[in-house]
Amino acid sequence: QLKLIPVINPPEALGLVLPVATLAIPISAPLAQVLIRSIDDVRTQPFVAVARSRGGSNAWVLSHHVARNAVLPALTIAGVLLGELIGGAVVTETVFGRNGVGQLTQEAVNSQDAAVLQAVVVLAAAAFVLVNLAVDLLYPVLDPRLKRKTGALT
């Protein structure tokens, strides 16, 4: 009723606003909740008090100490939520009439094309595994305590 975004035959850029919002809002809520809870937990750690006592401003302590430690749980949740994003693409692309993997999957189900369905499932699973592998590989980069020590075993 507000006619902010045309629903029928929208321009290319405006046509992405509603589908992106449909996919992003349900995913962003738990992600933000985990991030805020993690920031609150990290702010109570002793190393944050030490960084503040050394004369670091709140913004500096937040960006250099708190954020690096608080982002780890949120990064894990983001990797897991990718599955919800892939599953939501099928419904969202169908509702908004967008061409993509979701619409391809829906057409394969309607025509009972098992080969295309298997290909979509394998590609989605591979993407999910690769993103979660990337998340796991980013952990030591973000948190130096997780770096593997090389040398002789004792």
C-alpha angles and dihedrals in degrees: 000000000000091000092214093138122024109235097197116060097346122183113269097259096042091046089067097054098080097041092047091048090048091055099036104047098061090045097045095055099065090037092055091045093054092045094050092046091048092049090051091051094047093048089063093055118110095239090063090055089049092051090050092047089055088063101264116154120238092253093050094047090047095050099039104035113013099041095050091054098037096051095066098078091041090052090053092050090047090056092050093046089059087081090058090049092053092047093047092052091071094058096037095051091048094049095046096037095238122156114237147098091306093056090044089054093049092050091048090052092049092050093039092236101168095182094058091045091052091049092050092048092048092048092047091048091047091050090049092050093046093050092049090047089052089050091052092047091051093057096081090044092056098037115041091195089071096057112118115245116228124210140071119340115239 
